[in-house]
Amino acid sequence: MDKTQAIRVLDVFMTVTKREILSRKVFKAPKNDDSFTAITEATEFLKKNGYNVGSMQRDNPIAIAPANKYEYIAKWGNIDPSEWKNIAGLLLSDNFRGADVELLMFD
């Protein structure tokens, strides 16, 4: 998903849910690294802070929800817009392999 498409997905999400972004955090990928370093760091950070992370589906957003409420989170393509209200945040990236990952948390 390129930046333009990611922005469109985020715009739709924000419009449908009427949510606001409370915080942003960027997990930097090492230069010339073709691994999943940034997404791994983001996932570990979220788990340490009481969240579960959805399944990865190519470069689609990854949903985040409180671990005490949701044990399993589907990949983005299987989450119905009627369920978006349960999402606490999203992980976004141009490419989860070797690129930066942005964490957005919502109200």
C-alpha positions in Angstrom: 0.0 0.0 0.0 1.6 3.3 -1.0 1.3 6.4 1.1 -1.7 7.8 -0.9 -3.7 4.5 -0.4 -2.8 4.4 3.3 -4.0 8.0 3.7 -7.3 7.1 2.0 -7.8 4.0 4.2 -7.1 6.2 7.3 -9.4 8.9 6.1 -12.2 6.4 5.6 -11.6 4.9 9.0 -11.6 8.3 10.7 -14.8 9.3 8.9 -16.7 6.1 9.7 -15.6 5.9 13.3 -15.5 9.7 14.0 -12.3 9.1 16.0 -9.4 11.3 16.6 -5.7 10.4 16.7 -4.4 10.7 20.3 -0.8 9.8 19.7 1.6 8.8 17.0 4.9 6.8 17.4 7.3 5.8 14.6 9.4 2.7 14.8 12.4 3.2 12.6 13.7 0.4 10.4 17.5 0.1 10.1 18.8 1.4 6.8 19.3 -1.3 4.1 17.5 -3.8 6.3 15.2 -6.2 4.6 13.8 -7.7 7.8 10.7 -7.1 10.0 12.7 -5.1 12.6 10.3 -2.2 13.0 7.1 -4.2 13.1 8.6 -6.6 15.6 9.6 -3.6 17.8 6.1 -2.1 17.5 4.4 -5.4 18.3 6.6 -5.9 21.4 6.0 -2.4 22.5 2.2 -2.9 22.2 2.2 -6.2 24.0 4.2 -4.8 26.9 1.6 -2.0 27.1 -1.5 -4.3 27.2 -2.5 -4.6 23.6 -3.0 -7.4 21.1 -2.0 -6.9 17.5 -3.9 -8.2 14.5 -2.6 -10.4 11.8 -0.5 -8.9 9.0 -2.0 -8.8 5.5 0.6 -7.6 3.0 0.9 -3.8 3.5 -2.6 -3.2 4.8 -3.1 -1.6 8.2 -2.8 -3.8 11.3 -5.5 -3.3 13.9 -4.7 -3.0 17.7 -7.1 -3.7 20.6 -6.8 -4.0 24.3 -5.6 -7.5 25.3 -8.1 -7.6 28.3 -11.0 -7.3 25.8 -9.9 -9.0 22.6 -7.8 -12.1 22.4 -7.8 -12.4 18.6 -7.8 -9.6 16.0 -8.3 -10.5 12.3 -6.3 -9.2 9.4 -7.5 -5.9 8.0 -9.4 -7.4 5.1 -11.6 -9.5 7.4 -12.5 -6.7 9.8 -16.0 -5.4 9.0 -16.4 -1.6 9.2 -19.1 -2.2 11.9 -16.2 -3.6 14.1 -13.9 -0.6 13.6 -15.2 1.1 16.8 -13.4 -1.7 18.8 -10.0 -0.8 17.3 -7.7 1.2 19.7 -5.1 1.9 17.1 -3.5 1.0 13.8 0.0 0.1 12.6 0.8 1.6 9.1 3.7 1.1 6.8 4.6 1.3 3.1 6.2 -2.1 3.6 6.3 -3.9 6.9 9.6 -5.6 5.7 12.4 -3.1 5.9 10.4 0.1 6.2 9.4 2.4 9.1 6.1 1.5 11.0 3.8 4.2 12.3 1.6 3.5 15.3 -1.6 5.6 15.6 -3.7 5.4 18.8 -7.2 6.7 18.8 -9.6 8.1 21.5 
